[in-house]
Amino acid sequence: MKVRKVLIIGAGNGGSSLLKALQGMEKLKIVAIVDQNLLAPGIQLAKELGIEVSLEFYSFLNENIDVIFDATGDVRVFEELQNHKPEHTVIIPGTIANIIMSLIEEKESLIQELTRQQRELDVILNSTHDAMIAVNKDGRITLFNRAAELLLDKKSSSILGTLAQVSIPNTRLHLVLQTGKPELNQEQQLDNNKKIVTNRVPMINADGEIIGAVAVFRDISEVSNLSEQVSDLKSIQSMLEAIINSSEDAISVVDHEGKGLMINPAYTRLTGLTAEEVINKPADVDISEGESMHMQVLRTKKPVRGVHLKVGPKRRDVVVNVAPILVDGKLKGSVGIIHDTSEIKKLTEELEKARRIIRTLEAKYTFDDIVGSSEEMRLAIETAKKAALTHATVLVRGESGTGKELFAHAIHNASDRKYNQFVRVNCAAISDSLLESELFGYEEGAFTGARKGGKKGFFEVASGGTIFLDEIGELELNTQAKLLRVLQEKEIVRVGGTKPIPIDVRVIAATNVNLEKAIRNGKFREDLYYRLNVLPIMIPSLRDRKSDIPLLVSYLIKKLNIEYGRKVEGIAEEVQHIFLEYAWPGNVRELENVIGRAIMNMTFNETFIQIEHLPSLGKSIVPSNYEKVTTVPLEDHILPLSDMISKMEKMYLKHVLKKVDGNKTKAAHFLGISIRNLYYKLEKYGL
């Protein structure tokens, strides 16, 4: 780089300004400044800067001077310079020098202004709480303010000018440069365990070119819960209104007093209630049946889920989830989400209808559906599983309600015939005159009203599969004889027909009748008994396997919850005690009936079956280990019958209260009377 040598003629204000302006330029070297006045300001400045000064310029014209600035404004001096300067030297006259000086002064002024603005900008950028990082189009850092230094534990002096991708781990500014797409409100975990939220945007000039990118970020490590910044319910409403109104779920919000605060259009569609009918009204204004869950949540400050209610004038079936709104630990209200279940209920009913139809055509249950872990039940299940592996005829015996049909279904589904037909026949439900034609079918014209072309019987329909003959002990003797032939010959003859039809049917029979006694009484054929009793399975009564009651109760509650749309969780300990003491003459069927009726006696928000929910089970509910009162208090003289009955009643009441340790609720259930009636009798007898 060639350095130009400069000579300045004139050290007045103009020459002094030129000296100041040219002194700092790398490509220029000021050789000397000339003026006849050695007190001129330029002379003094030159001496301070170590630049040679002189009264005359002739001695310098022999030097290798490239540029002479004439700052005197004297024409004679300019002409003298013209006559004596070397050929290659350029003379810049005073007028041009003045112009240059003006430009230089403007430049200096502009630089000073820009410097001032830069300082102000630096102060602003370094004073802001938000950290800022900027990069140029090459990805090199051009801005790194004080907040960024504190957050990233780095000094700007070591960062500026470096590649951001190298100097700042996990930065994405280089990706913003590449894509030109902003990244807004991004949360990020730094290496120093600080958590930030950042906005990264590209810098684009007027021509649409990306010239850099900037990131603005803030430390949010100390912000543990954004909801703490919400101070009242109205701010929540304004922030969430758009979201709530666009939701397909019905939503209602109440304040801390239970007054309606907000609903959405889905709520109006579901309940039929408008905002005017709900806002500033009590929370239960929409409840047709059940208790307002808003009020319960406001009382307890605890959320509730899956509560069934009826809402609106049309009494729509719904399930509600309600949660408290807490701001800074203070209860501000509650919000409820309402789901319409009427359509689900309708579909469930249709599904149940379809299931009832399917049950007549195929086996529904498996061994997984048989509940019980008692020794008696395990033995029955083990026998049934072995029977499923054979084609032998099975006779399932047990009292009514023990689950004989359940075993029949399970045996079929565990056999190699499970993909073929399963036909159920209740022999007691079909009249004797029709049973034979239903079992074996009939030919066309066999009797008046016979279907054209005839009809297949149950045995033909079940060919290749299984036929379940329930209540086999109710068959008439003539039908028993024909059934015996089917079991022996593996063929049937339709009513009105003569041609035998071969069949391949697995027979499972069931009865609660004492067949041995029926044989002795001549009501059941002995030979048929032995044909049926190839693989006998005895299902124990519920009173003989009471250890299974807790399992059965849990299973039945889950089943009935689905059928009734409830959320019952279990039974109280006192209820379980009653269940374990009761004789259960109706077996599992009676247990299911009792639980079902108890659930219907419960309110929608109750979750455990209590004693007061149970229906009256009669005398048999008195525990079997209770002592019986057998001694009649006889008097020496005859008393009226009413007095004797009163004495007996008082004695028995005392006896029962003693057995239940004074628990009046238990006593009322054991006695089969209401708790109010019991209190009346206790007061009557002074107990």
C-alpha positions as CSV (number, residue, x, y, z in Angstrom):
1,M,0.0,0.0,0.0
2,K,1.6,3.3,-1.2
3,V,1.6,6.2,1.3
4,R,1.1,9.6,-0.2
5,K,3.3,12.5,1.2
6,V,1.4,15.7,2.0
7,L,2.5,19.3,2.5
8,I,0.1,21.8,4.0
9,I,0.6,25.5,3.2
10,G,-1.1,27.7,5.8
11,A,-1.6,27.0,9.5
12,G,-4.7,29.0,10.2
13,N,-8.0,27.6,11.1
14,G,-8.3,25.9,7.7
15,G,-4.9,24.4,7.8
16,S,-5.4,23.4,11.4
17,S,-8.6,21.6,10.5
18,L,-6.9,19.9,7.5
19,L,-4.1,18.7,9.8
20,K,-6.6,17.2,12.3
21,A,-8.5,15.5,9.5
22,L,-5.6,14.1,7.6
23,Q,-3.5,13.1,10.6
24,G,-5.3,9.9,11.3
25,M,-5.4,8.6,7.7
26,E,-3.2,5.6,7.0
27,K,-2.6,6.3,3.3
28,L,-1.4,9.9,3.9
29,K,1.8,11.1,5.6
30,I,2.0,14.8,6.5
31,V,5.6,15.9,5.9
32,A,5.3,19.5,7.2
33,I,3.0,22.4,7.7
34,V,4.2,25.9,6.5
35,D,3.1,29.3,7.7
36,Q,4.9,32.6,8.3
37,N,3.0,33.0,11.6
38,L,4.6,30.6,14.0
39,L,1.8,31.3,16.5
40,A,-0.9,30.0,14.1
41,P,-3.0,27.2,15.6
42,G,-1.9,24.7,13.0
43,I,1.8,25.3,13.9
44,Q,1.1,24.6,17.6
45,L,-0.9,21.5,16.7
46,A,1.9,20.2,14.4
47,K,4.4,20.6,17.1
48,E,2.3,18.6,19.5
49,L,1.9,15.9,16.9
50,G,5.7,15.9,16.1
51,I,5.2,17.2,12.6
52,E,7.8,19.5,11.1
53,V,6.9,23.2,10.8
54,S,8.5,25.9,8.6
55,L,8.2,29.6,7.6
56,E,8.8,28.8,3.9
57,F,7.9,25.9,1.5
58,Y,10.7,26.0,-1.1
59,S,12.9,23.6,0.7
60,F,10.1,21.0,0.7
61,L,9.4,21.2,-3.1
62,N,12.5,19.2,-3.7
63,E,11.1,16.4,-1.6
64,N,9.0,13.7,-3.0
65,I,5.8,15.5,-2.2
66,D,2.7,13.9,-3.7
67,V,0.0,16.4,-2.6
68,I,0.2,20.1,-1.6
69,F,-2.8,21.6,0.2
70,D,-2.9,25.4,-0.2
71,A,-4.9,26.6,2.8
72,T,-3.8,30.3,2.5
73,G,-6.3,31.5,0.0
74,D,-3.6,33.7,-1.5
75,V,-3.5,33.7,-5.4
76,R,0.2,34.6,-5.4
77,V,1.1,31.7,-3.2
78,F,-0.8,29.4,-5.4
79,E,1.0,30.7,-8.6
80,E,4.3,30.4,-6.8
81,L,3.6,26.8,-6.0
82,Q,2.5,26.2,-9.6
83,N,5.9,27.5,-10.8
84,H,8.1,25.5,-8.5
85,K,6.3,22.2,-7.7
86,P,7.6,18.9,-9.1
87,E,5.7,17.7,-12.1
88,H,4.0,14.7,-10.4
89,T,2.9,16.8,-7.4
90,V,-0.8,17.7,-7.2
91,I,-1.8,21.1,-5.8
92,I,-5.2,21.4,-4.2
93,P,-6.1,25.1,-4.0
94,G,-7.8,26.7,-1.0
95,T,-11.3,26.6,-2.5
96,I,-11.2,22.9,-3.1
97,A,-9.5,22.4,0.2
98,N,-12.3,24.3,1.9
99,I,-14.8,22.0,0.2
100,I,-12.8,19.0,1.3
101,M,-12.7,20.5,4.8
102,S,-16.4,21.0,4.9
103,L,-16.9,17.4,3.8
104,I,-14.4,16.2,6.4
105,E,-16.1,18.3,9.1
106,E,-19.5,16.9,8.1
107,K,-18.0,13.5,8.2
108,E,-16.6,14.1,11.6
109,S,-19.9,15.5,12.8
110,L,-21.7,12.5,11.4
111,I,-19.2,10.1,13.0
112,Q,-19.7,11.9,16.3
113,E,-23.5,11.7,16.0
114,L,-23.3,8.0,15.0
115,T,-21.0,7.4,17.9
116,R,-23.3,9.1,20.2
117,Q,-26.3,7.1,18.9
118,Q,-24.3,3.9,19.1
119,R,-23.5,4.7,22.7
120,E,-27.1,5.4,23.4
121,L,-28.1,2.2,21.7
122,D,-25.5,0.3,23.6
123,V,-26.8,1.7,26.9
124,I,-30.4,0.7,25.9
125,L,-29.4,-2.8,24.8
126,N,-27.3,-3.3,27.9
127,S,-30.0,-1.9,30.2
128,T,-32.8,-4.2,29.0
129,H,-33.7,-7.3,31.0
130,D,-34.0,-9.3,27.8
131,A,-30.9,-10.9,26.5
132,M,-30.0,-10.2,22.8
133,I,-27.7,-11.9,20.3
134,A,-27.4,-10.8,16.7
135,V,-25.4,-12.4,13.9
136,N,-24.6,-11.2,10.4
137,K,-25.3,-13.1,7.2
138,D,-22.2,-15.1,7.8
139,G,-23.4,-16.3,11.2
140,R,-20.8,-14.2,13.1
141,I,-22.0,-12.5,16.3
142,T,-22.4,-8.7,16.0
143,L,-24.4,-8.1,19.2
144,F,-24.1,-9.7,22.6
145,N,-25.6,-7.5,25.3
146,R,-25.0,-7.6,29.1
147,A,-28.1,-9.7,29.8
148,A,-26.8,-12.3,27.4
149,E,-23.5,-12.2,29.2
150,L,-25.2,-12.9,32.5
151,L,-27.5,-15.7,31.2
152,L,-24.8,-17.5,29.2
153,D,-21.9,-16.9,31.5
154,K,-19.8,-15.5,28.6
155,K,-18.0,-12.2,28.0
156,S,-18.9,-10.2,24.9
157,S,-15.2,-9.5,24.2
158,S,-14.6,-13.2,23.7
159,I,-17.8,-13.8,21.7
160,L,-18.2,-10.9,19.3
161,G,-17.0,-11.7,15.8
162,T,-17.1,-15.5,16.3
163,L,-19.4,-18.0,14.7
164,A,-22.5,-18.3,16.8
165,Q,-22.8,-22.0,16.0
166,V,-19.4,-22.6,17.5
167,S,-19.4,-20.1,20.4
168,I,-22.9,-20.7,21.7
169,P,-24.0,-24.3,22.2
170,N,-27.6,-25.2,21.2
171,T,-28.1,-21.9,19.3
172,R,-30.4,-22.0,16.3
173,L,-29.6,-18.7,14.8
174,H,-27.7,-20.3,11.9
175,L,-30.9,-22.4,11.1
176,V,-33.0,-19.2,11.1
177,L,-30.4,-17.7,8.6
178,Q,-30.8,-20.8,6.4
179,T,-34.6,-21.1,6.5
180,G,-35.6,-17.5,6.9
181,K,-38.4,-18.6,9.2
182,P,-38.9,-17.1,12.6
183,E,-39.0,-19.3,15.8
184,L,-41.3,-17.7,18.3
185,N,-41.9,-18.4,22.0
186,Q,-39.5,-21.4,22.1
187,E,-38.5,-22.8,25.5
188,Q,-35.0,-24.1,25.9
189,Q,-32.8,-25.6,28.6
190,L,-29.3,-24.1,28.8
191,D,-26.2,-26.0,29.8
192,N,-26.1,-24.1,33.1
193,N,-29.6,-25.5,34.0
194,K,-31.3,-22.2,33.3
195,K,-34.5,-22.3,31.3
196,I,-35.2,-19.6,28.8
197,V,-38.0,-18.6,26.4
198,T,-36.7,-17.1,23.1
199,N,-37.8,-15.5,19.9
200,R,-35.5,-15.9,16.9
201,V,-36.2,-13.9,13.7
202,P,-34.3,-13.2,10.5
203,M,-33.2,-9.7,9.6
204,I,-34.3,-8.9,6.0
205,N,-33.4,-5.8,4.0
206,A,-35.5,-3.8,1.6
207,D,-34.5,-6.1,-1.3
208,G,-35.8,-9.1,0.6
209,E,-32.3,-10.5,1.4
210,I,-31.5,-12.1,4.7
211,I,-28.7,-10.0,6.2
212,G,-28.6,-11.5,9.6
213,A,-30.7,-12.9,12.5
214,V,-31.4,-11.8,16.1
215,A,-32.5,-13.8,19.2
216,V,-34.2,-12.2,22.1
217,F,-34.6,-14.4,25.2
218,R,-35.4,-14.3,28.9
219,D,-34.7,-16.4,31.9
220,I,-37.9,-18.2,33.1
221,S,-36.3,-20.5,35.6
222,E,-38.0,-18.8,38.5
223,V,-41.4,-18.8,36.9
224,S,-42.9,-22.1,38.3
225,N,-46.5,-21.6,37.4
226,L,-47.8,-19.2,34.8
227,S,-51.3,-19.3,36.4
228,E,-49.9,-17.4,39.4
229,Q,-49.7,-14.3,37.2
230,V,-53.4,-14.5,36.6
231,S,-55.0,-12.4,39.4
232,D,-58.7,-12.7,38.8
233,L,-61.2,-14.7,36.9
234,K,-62.1,-12.1,34.3
235,S,-58.5,-12.1,32.9
236,I,-58.9,-15.9,32.5
237,Q,-62.1,-15.4,30.7
238,S,-60.6,-12.9,28.2
239,M,-57.6,-15.1,27.5
240,L,-59.5,-18.4,27.1
241,E,-62.8,-17.1,25.5
242,A,-61.8,-18.0,22.0
243,I,-60.6,-21.5,22.9
244,I,-63.7,-22.2,25.0
245,N,-66.1,-21.0,22.3
246,S,-64.4,-23.1,19.6
247,S,-64.5,-26.3,21.8
248,E,-67.0,-29.0,20.8
249,D,-67.2,-30.0,24.5
250,A,-69.8,-28.1,26.6
251,I,-68.0,-25.9,29.1
252,S,-69.4,-23.9,32.0
253,V,-67.5,-21.7,34.5
254,V,-68.7,-20.4,37.8
255,D,-67.1,-17.9,40.3
256,H,-66.2,-18.6,43.9
257,E,-69.8,-18.0,45.0
258,G,-71.2,-20.5,42.5
259,K,-72.7,-17.9,40.1
260,G,-72.5,-18.6,36.4
261,L,-69.6,-16.8,34.8
262,M,-69.2,-18.2,31.3
263,I,-70.6,-20.9,29.0
264,N,-69.8,-21.8,25.4
265,P,-72.0,-22.4,22.4
266,A,-71.6,-26.2,22.8
267,Y,-73.1,-25.9,26.3
268,T,-76.2,-24.1,24.8
269,R,-76.6,-26.8,22.2
270,L,-76.4,-29.5,24.8
271,T,-78.6,-28.1,27.6
272,G,-80.9,-25.8,25.6
273,L,-80.0,-23.0,28.1
274,T,-78.8,-19.6,26.8
275,A,-76.3,-17.3,28.4
276,E,-79.0,-15.1,29.8
277,E,-80.5,-18.1,31.7
278,V,-77.1,-19.2,33.2
279,I,-74.8,-16.2,33.7
280,N,-75.0,-14.7,37.2
281,K,-77.4,-17.5,38.1
282,P,-76.8,-20.2,40.7
283,A,-74.7,-23.1,39.5
284,D,-77.5,-25.7,39.8
285,V,-79.8,-23.8,37.4
286,D,-79.1,-26.3,34.7
287,I,-79.4,-29.5,36.9
288,S,-82.6,-31.6,36.2
289,E,-81.5,-34.5,38.3
290,G,-78.6,-34.8,40.7
291,E,-76.4,-32.4,42.7
292,S,-74.4,-29.6,41.2
293,M,-70.8,-30.7,41.0
294,H,-69.7,-27.0,40.8
295,M,-70.9,-26.5,44.4
296,Q,-69.3,-29.7,45.6
297,V,-65.9,-28.6,44.1
298,L,-66.2,-25.1,45.6
299,R,-66.8,-26.7,49.0
300,T,-64.0,-29.3,48.9
301,K,-61.6,-27.6,46.4
302,K,-61.1,-31.1,45.0
303,P,-61.9,-32.1,41.4
304,V,-64.6,-34.6,40.5
305,R,-64.7,-36.8,37.4
306,G,-67.2,-39.0,35.6
307,V,-70.3,-37.9,37.5
308,H,-73.6,-38.7,35.8
309,L,-76.3,-36.1,35.8
310,K,-79.4,-34.9,33.9
311,V,-79.3,-31.3,32.6
312,G,-81.5,-28.8,30.9
313,P,-85.2,-28.8,30.3
314,K,-84.9,-31.9,28.1
315,R,-83.2,-33.8,30.9
316,R,-80.2,-34.8,28.8
317,D,-78.0,-37.6,30.2
318,V,-74.5,-36.3,30.7
319,V,-71.2,-37.1,32.4
320,V,-69.4,-34.1,34.0
321,N,-65.8,-33.4,35.0
322,V,-65.3,-30.4,37.3
323,A,-62.1,-28.9,38.6
324,P,-61.4,-25.9,40.9
325,I,-59.8,-22.7,39.6
326,L,-57.0,-21.7,42.0
327,V,-55.1,-18.4,41.6
328,D,-52.2,-17.8,44.0
329,G,-53.6,-20.6,46.1
330,K,-57.0,-18.8,46.4
331,L,-60.2,-20.4,45.1
332,K,-61.6,-18.2,42.3
333,G,-64.3,-20.6,40.9
334,S,-64.6,-23.9,39.0
335,V,-64.8,-25.1,35.4
336,G,-66.9,-28.0,34.2
337,I,-66.7,-30.1,31.1
338,I,-69.9,-31.8,30.1
339,H,-70.2,-34.8,27.8
340,D,-73.5,-35.9,26.3
341,T,-74.1,-39.6,26.9
342,S,-77.6,-39.9,25.6
343,E,-76.3,-41.0,22.2
344,I,-73.9,-43.5,23.9
345,K,-76.7,-44.7,26.0
346,K,-78.9,-45.3,22.9
347,L,-76.1,-47.1,21.2
348,T,-75.5,-49.2,24.3
349,E,-79.1,-50.2,24.3
350,E,-79.0,-51.1,20.7
351,L,-75.8,-53.1,21.3
352,E,-77.4,-54.9,24.2
353,K,-80.4,-55.8,21.9
354,A,-77.9,-57.2,19.3
355,R,-76.1,-59.1,22.1
356,R,-79.4,-60.7,23.2
357,I,-80.0,-61.8,19.6
358,I,-76.4,-63.1,19.3
359,R,-76.6,-65.0,22.5
360,T,-79.3,-67.2,21.0
361,L,-76.9,-68.0,18.1
362,E,-73.5,-68.3,19.7
363,A,-71.7,-68.7,23.0
364,K,-70.8,-65.5,24.6
365,Y,-68.9,-66.4,27.7
366,T,-65.6,-68.1,28.3
367,F,-63.9,-69.5,31.4
368,D,-62.4,-66.1,32.0
369,D,-66.0,-64.9,32.7
370,I,-66.5,-67.4,35.5
371,V,-65.6,-65.7,38.8
372,G,-64.5,-67.8,41.8
373,S,-61.4,-69.0,43.6
374,S,-62.9,-71.3,46.2
375,E,-61.9,-75.0,46.2
376,E,-65.4,-76.0,45.1
377,M,-65.5,-73.6,42.2
378,R,-61.9,-74.5,41.1
379,L,-63.0,-78.2,41.0
380,A,-66.0,-77.4,38.9
381,I,-64.0,-75.2,36.5
382,E,-61.3,-77.9,36.1
383,T,-63.8,-80.6,35.4
384,A,-65.5,-78.3,32.7
385,K,-62.2,-77.6,31.1
386,K,-61.4,-81.3,30.8
387,A,-64.9,-81.8,29.4
388,A,-64.3,-79.2,26.7
389,L,-61.5,-81.3,25.3
390,T,-63.9,-84.2,24.5
391,H,-67.1,-84.6,22.5
392,A,-68.8,-86.4,25.4
393,T,-72.2,-85.4,26.6
394,V,-72.0,-83.1,29.7
395,L,-74.6,-82.8,32.5
396,V,-74.3,-79.5,34.4
397,R,-76.1,-79.6,37.8
398,G,-76.7,-77.0,40.4
399,E,-79.3,-74.8,42.0
400,S,-81.1,-72.1,40.1
401,G,-78.9,-69.0,39.7
402,T,-75.5,-70.8,40.1
403,G,-74.4,-70.2,36.5
404,K,-75.1,-73.4,34.7
405,E,-75.5,-71.6,31.4
406,L,-72.2,-69.8,31.9
407,F,-70.4,-73.1,32.1
408,A,-72.2,-74.4,28.9
409,H,-71.0,-71.3,27.0
410,A,-67.4,-71.7,28.4
411,I,-67.2,-75.4,27.5
412,H,-68.3,-74.7,23.9
413,N,-65.8,-71.8,23.5
414,A,-63.0,-73.9,24.8
415,S,-63.8,-76.9,22.5
416,D,-62.8,-77.5,18.9
417,R,-66.5,-76.7,17.9
418,K,-66.2,-73.0,19.0
419,Y,-66.4,-71.7,15.5
420,N,-69.6,-73.6,14.8
421,Q,-73.2,-73.0,16.0
422,F,-74.1,-72.8,19.7
423,V,-77.9,-73.3,20.2
424,R,-79.6,-72.7,23.5
425,V,-82.9,-74.4,24.3
426,N,-84.9,-73.8,27.5
427,C,-86.9,-77.0,27.7
428,A,-89.2,-75.5,30.4
429,A,-90.0,-72.4,28.3
430,I,-91.5,-74.3,25.3
431,S,-94.8,-76.0,25.6
432,D,-94.9,-79.7,25.4
433,S,-96.9,-79.6,22.1
434,L,-94.3,-77.5,20.4
435,L,-91.1,-78.8,22.0
436,E,-90.8,-81.9,19.8
437,S,-91.1,-80.0,16.5
438,E,-88.8,-77.3,17.8
439,L,-86.1,-79.8,18.8
440,F,-86.3,-82.1,15.8
441,G,-88.0,-80.0,13.1
442,Y,-91.0,-80.9,10.9
443,E,-91.8,-81.7,7.3
444,E,-94.2,-79.7,5.1
445,G,-97.8,-80.6,5.9
446,A,-96.9,-82.4,9.2
447,F,-99.6,-80.4,11.0
448,T,-102.0,-77.5,10.4
449,G,-100.0,-74.3,10.1
450,A,-96.7,-76.0,9.3
451,R,-94.3,-73.9,7.2
452,K,-94.1,-74.6,3.5
453,G,-91.0,-76.7,2.8
454,G,-90.8,-77.7,6.5
455,K,-88.4,-76.4,9.1
456,K,-85.1,-77.5,10.7
457,G,-85.2,-78.2,14.3
458,F,-82.6,-77.1,16.9
459,F,-80.6,-80.3,16.5
460,E,-80.2,-79.8,12.8
461,V,-79.3,-76.1,13.3
462,A,-76.7,-77.0,15.9
463,S,-75.1,-79.8,13.7
464,G,-71.3,-79.4,13.8
465,G,-71.6,-77.4,17.0
466,T,-73.2,-77.6,20.4
467,I,-76.8,-77.7,21.7
468,F,-77.4,-76.6,25.3
469,L,-80.5,-78.2,26.8
470,D,-81.4,-76.1,29.8
471,E,-84.0,-77.4,32.4
472,I,-83.6,-80.9,31.0
473,G,-85.5,-82.3,34.0
474,E,-88.7,-80.7,32.8
475,L,-89.0,-82.8,29.6
476,E,-92.1,-85.1,29.2
477,L,-91.4,-88.8,29.1
478,N,-92.3,-89.2,25.4
479,T,-89.9,-86.3,24.4
480,Q,-87.2,-88.0,26.7
481,A,-87.5,-91.2,24.6
482,K,-86.9,-89.3,21.3
483,L,-84.0,-87.5,22.9
484,L,-82.5,-90.8,24.0
485,R,-82.7,-92.0,20.4
486,V,-80.9,-88.9,19.1
487,L,-78.1,-89.5,21.7
488,Q,-77.8,-93.2,20.8
489,E,-78.1,-93.1,17.0
490,K,-76.7,-89.6,16.2
491,E,-79.7,-88.9,14.0
492,I,-83.1,-87.3,14.1
493,V,-86.4,-87.8,12.4
494,R,-88.5,-84.7,11.7
495,V,-92.1,-84.6,12.9
496,G,-94.2,-85.9,10.0
497,G,-91.2,-87.4,8.3
498,T,-89.8,-90.9,8.0
499,K,-86.2,-90.4,6.8
500,P,-83.6,-90.2,9.5
501,I,-81.2,-87.2,9.2
502,P,-77.7,-87.7,10.6
503,I,-76.4,-85.0,12.9
504,D,-73.1,-84.3,14.6
505,V,-74.0,-82.4,17.8
506,R,-72.3,-82.0,21.1
507,V,-75.0,-82.1,23.9
508,I,-74.7,-80.1,27.1
509,A,-77.6,-80.5,29.4
510,A,-78.4,-78.6,32.6
511,T,-80.9,-79.0,35.4
512,N,-81.6,-78.0,39.0
513,V,-83.9,-81.0,39.5
514,N,-82.9,-84.0,41.6
515,L,-82.8,-86.5,38.7
516,E,-82.2,-89.5,41.0
517,K,-85.4,-88.7,42.9
518,A,-87.2,-88.0,39.6
519,I,-86.2,-91.5,38.4
520,R,-87.5,-93.1,41.6
521,N,-90.8,-91.2,41.1
522,G,-91.0,-92.3,37.4
523,K,-90.7,-88.8,36.0
524,F,-87.3,-89.2,34.3
525,R,-86.0,-92.1,32.3
526,E,-83.1,-94.0,33.9
527,D,-81.5,-94.8,30.5
528,L,-81.6,-91.2,29.4
529,Y,-80.1,-90.3,32.8
530,Y,-77.1,-92.5,32.1
531,R,-76.7,-91.1,28.5
532,L,-76.6,-87.6,29.8
533,N,-74.6,-88.2,32.9
534,V,-71.4,-89.1,31.0
535,L,-69.4,-86.1,32.3
536,P,-71.3,-84.6,35.3
537,I,-70.3,-81.1,36.6
538,M,-71.7,-80.0,39.9
539,I,-71.7,-76.2,40.4
540,P,-71.7,-75.3,44.1
541,S,-74.3,-73.0,45.5
542,L,-73.2,-69.5,46.7
543,R,-73.7,-70.4,50.3
544,D,-71.2,-73.2,49.9
545,R,-68.5,-70.9,48.4
546,K,-69.0,-67.6,50.4
547,S,-65.3,-66.9,50.0
548,D,-66.0,-66.0,46.4
549,I,-68.5,-63.3,47.4
550,P,-66.0,-60.4,47.4
551,L,-64.7,-61.3,43.9
552,L,-68.3,-61.7,42.6
553,V,-69.3,-58.4,44.1
554,S,-66.4,-56.6,42.4
555,Y,-67.2,-58.3,39.1
556,L,-71.0,-57.5,39.3
557,I,-70.5,-53.9,40.2
558,K,-68.3,-53.3,37.2
559,K,-70.8,-55.0,35.0
560,L,-73.8,-53.1,36.4
561,N,-71.8,-49.8,36.2
562,I,-71.7,-50.2,32.5
563,E,-75.4,-51.2,32.2
564,Y,-76.6,-48.4,34.5
565,G,-74.1,-45.7,33.6
566,R,-72.8,-45.4,37.2
567,K,-69.4,-45.1,38.9
568,V,-69.9,-47.3,42.0
569,E,-66.5,-48.3,43.5
570,G,-67.5,-51.0,46.0
571,I,-69.4,-51.9,49.1
572,A,-69.1,-50.8,52.7
573,E,-67.5,-53.3,55.2
574,E,-70.9,-53.7,57.0
575,V,-72.6,-54.6,53.7
576,Q,-69.9,-57.2,53.0
577,H,-70.5,-58.7,56.5
578,I,-74.2,-59.0,55.7
579,F,-73.5,-60.6,52.3
580,L,-71.2,-63.1,53.9
581,E,-73.8,-64.0,56.5
582,Y,-76.8,-64.2,54.2
583,A,-77.8,-67.7,52.9
584,W,-78.4,-66.6,49.3
585,P,-81.2,-69.0,48.2
586,G,-81.2,-67.4,44.8
587,N,-77.4,-67.8,44.5
588,V,-75.4,-65.5,42.1
589,R,-78.5,-64.4,40.3
590,E,-79.9,-63.1,43.6
591,L,-76.6,-61.4,44.5
592,E,-76.7,-59.6,41.1
593,N,-80.3,-58.6,41.7
594,V,-79.5,-57.2,45.2
595,I,-76.5,-55.2,44.0
596,G,-78.5,-53.8,41.1
597,R,-81.3,-52.7,43.3
598,A,-78.9,-51.2,45.8
599,I,-77.2,-49.2,43.0
600,M,-80.5,-47.8,41.9
601,N,-81.2,-46.7,45.5
602,M,-77.9,-44.7,45.5
603,T,-77.6,-41.0,44.4
604,F,-75.4,-40.3,41.5
605,N,-72.5,-38.9,43.6
606,E,-72.4,-41.8,46.0
607,T,-69.6,-44.4,45.3
608,F,-70.0,-47.1,48.0
609,I,-73.0,-49.3,48.7
610,Q,-74.1,-48.7,52.3
611,I,-76.6,-50.7,54.4
612,E,-79.3,-48.2,53.8
613,H,-79.1,-48.8,50.0
614,L,-79.8,-52.6,50.4
615,P,-83.3,-53.9,49.7
616,S,-85.0,-55.9,52.4
617,L,-83.8,-59.5,52.1
618,G,-86.3,-61.1,54.5
619,K,-85.6,-63.3,57.5
620,S,-82.9,-65.2,55.8
621,I,-80.6,-62.1,56.1
622,V,-80.2,-62.8,59.9
623,P,-76.7,-64.2,60.3
624,S,-76.6,-68.0,60.6
625,N,-74.5,-67.9,63.7
626,Y,-77.1,-65.8,65.6
627,E,-78.8,-67.6,68.5
628,K,-82.5,-68.2,68.0
629,V,-85.0,-67.1,70.7
630,T,-86.9,-70.2,71.5
631,T,-88.0,-69.6,75.1
632,V,-91.5,-68.2,75.4
633,P,-92.0,-66.2,78.6
634,L,-95.0,-67.9,80.1
635,E,-97.0,-66.4,82.9
636,D,-98.9,-68.1,85.7
637,H,-102.0,-66.4,84.6
638,I,-103.3,-66.0,81.1
639,L,-102.5,-62.7,79.3
640,P,-104.1,-61.2,76.3
641,L,-102.5,-62.2,73.1
642,S,-101.4,-58.6,72.3
643,D,-99.6,-58.3,75.6
644,M,-97.8,-61.6,75.0
645,I,-96.8,-60.5,71.5
646,S,-95.4,-57.2,72.9
647,K,-93.3,-59.2,75.5
648,M,-91.9,-61.4,72.8
649,E,-91.2,-58.5,70.5
650,K,-89.4,-56.6,73.3
651,M,-87.3,-59.7,74.2
652,Y,-86.4,-60.3,70.6
653,L,-85.4,-56.7,70.0
654,K,-83.0,-56.8,73.0
655,H,-81.6,-60.1,71.7
656,V,-80.9,-58.7,68.2
657,L,-79.4,-55.4,69.6
658,K,-77.1,-57.4,71.7
659,K,-75.9,-59.5,68.8
660,V,-75.1,-56.4,66.6
661,D,-73.4,-54.5,69.5
662,G,-76.1,-51.9,69.5
663,N,-75.8,-51.0,65.8
664,K,-79.4,-49.9,65.1
665,T,-78.8,-49.7,61.3
666,K,-77.7,-53.4,61.2
667,A,-80.6,-54.4,63.5
668,A,-83.2,-52.7,61.3
669,H,-81.9,-54.6,58.2
670,F,-81.7,-57.9,60.1
671,L,-85.3,-57.4,61.3
672,G,-86.5,-56.4,57.8
673,I,-87.9,-53.1,59.0
674,S,-87.1,-49.4,58.4
675,I,-84.7,-47.6,60.8
676,R,-87.6,-45.2,61.6
677,N,-89.8,-48.1,62.6
678,L,-87.1,-49.6,64.8
679,Y,-86.6,-46.3,66.7
680,Y,-90.4,-46.2,67.2
681,K,-90.4,-49.7,68.8
682,L,-87.3,-48.9,70.9
683,E,-89.1,-45.9,72.3
684,K,-92.2,-47.9,72.8
685,Y,-90.5,-50.5,74.9
686,G,-88.0,-48.1,76.6
687,L,-85.0,-49.8,75.1
